[in-house]
Amino acid sequence: MEYQYLTCEETKSLLASKKNSLEELEIAQNKAALKDSLGLFVLAIPLSKIFGGAVEGDLAQIKGEVIAIERALPLNCKKKD
């Protein structure tokens, strides 16, 4: 598991940070989608592809990281007996 070396607190902190990044990227993606729909309607081309507003690759990466950290959280935070 990729995040097994982290302490419980480090895992929680990293998860919070990645979720914030995910939220920001989702907002950026929604804005890009809106611009694309307007561009397609007016110019018949997706503007985010031309002007670099597409963030789907970054969004997919962060989503995968959040899932992996969420899976590591219970293991990293279980009580030591």
Secondary structure, DSSP 8 states (H G I E B T S, - for coil): -TTTTS-HHHHHHHHHHHHHHHHHHHHHHHHHHHHHHHHHHHTSS-HHHHHT---HHHHHHHHHHHHHHHHHHHHHTS---
